[in-house]
Amino acid sequence: MKHIAIAIQGGFAVAYQRHSGHLVAVSEHATRESAIREAQRLTLLARLDQERADRAALRQHGTRRPVRWFEPDAFA
């Protein structure tokens, strides 16, 4: 999830965009610099959480290898 710093009345806000296109404010800041730093921090945390979830899914499902199966040999 990408967070951005946007200008609002009386300051700045950190927000992310929903799939519907609406912006959702996360926090308000007095300066643009603090809003940008917070947006970068939240974006980094979201990326790390996504990578952690991806690794957990790999561990849970593992890598699937094809298994060869042969009919029982009637003449063995």
C-alpha positions as CSV (number, residue, x, y, z in Angstrom):
1,M,0.0,0.0,0.0
2,K,1.5,3.3,-1.0
3,H,0.9,6.3,1.4
4,I,1.1,9.8,0.1
5,A,1.3,13.3,1.7
6,I,-1.5,15.6,0.6
7,A,-2.3,19.2,1.4
8,I,-5.5,19.8,3.4
9,Q,-7.0,22.9,5.0
10,G,-4.7,23.9,7.8
11,G,-1.8,21.6,7.1
12,F,-1.0,18.3,5.5
13,A,-2.2,14.7,5.8
14,V,-0.9,11.2,5.1
15,A,-3.4,9.1,3.1
16,Y,-3.7,6.0,1.0
17,Q,-6.0,5.4,-2.0
18,R,-8.7,2.7,-1.8
19,H,-9.6,0.5,-4.7
20,S,-12.7,2.7,-5.2
21,G,-10.5,5.7,-5.7
22,H,-11.3,7.4,-2.4
23,L,-8.4,8.8,-0.3
24,V,-8.3,7.6,3.3
25,A,-6.5,9.9,5.7
26,V,-4.3,8.2,8.3
27,S,-2.8,11.2,10.1
28,E,-2.5,15.0,10.1
29,H,0.7,17.0,10.2
30,A,1.6,20.6,10.5
31,T,4.5,20.5,8.0
32,R,4.9,18.9,4.6
33,E,8.2,17.4,5.5
34,S,6.8,15.5,8.5
35,A,3.9,14.3,6.4
36,I,6.3,13.0,3.7
37,R,8.5,11.2,6.3
38,E,5.5,9.6,7.8
39,A,4.1,8.5,4.4
40,Q,7.5,7.0,3.5
41,R,7.6,5.2,6.9
42,L,4.1,3.7,6.5
43,T,4.8,2.7,2.9
44,L,8.0,0.9,4.0
45,L,6.1,-0.9,6.9
46,A,3.3,-2.0,4.5
47,R,5.9,-3.3,2.0
48,L,7.7,-5.3,4.8
49,D,4.4,-6.7,6.0
50,Q,3.5,-7.8,2.5
51,E,6.9,-9.5,2.0
52,R,6.5,-11.2,5.4
53,A,3.0,-12.5,4.4
54,D,4.4,-13.7,1.0
55,R,7.2,-15.6,2.8
56,A,4.7,-17.2,5.2
57,A,2.5,-18.3,2.4
58,L,5.5,-20.0,0.7
59,R,6.4,-21.7,4.0
60,Q,2.9,-22.9,4.5
61,H,2.3,-24.3,1.0
62,G,5.9,-25.1,0.2
63,T,7.2,-25.8,-3.2
64,R,5.2,-28.6,-4.9
65,R,7.2,-31.2,-6.7
66,P,5.6,-33.6,-9.1
67,V,5.2,-37.1,-7.8
68,R,5.6,-40.0,-10.2
69,W,3.4,-42.9,-9.6
70,F,3.6,-46.2,-11.4
71,E,1.0,-49.0,-11.6
72,P,1.9,-52.0,-9.4
73,D,4.0,-54.4,-11.4
74,A,1.9,-57.6,-11.7
75,F,4.9,-59.7,-12.7
76,A,7.4,-58.6,-10.0
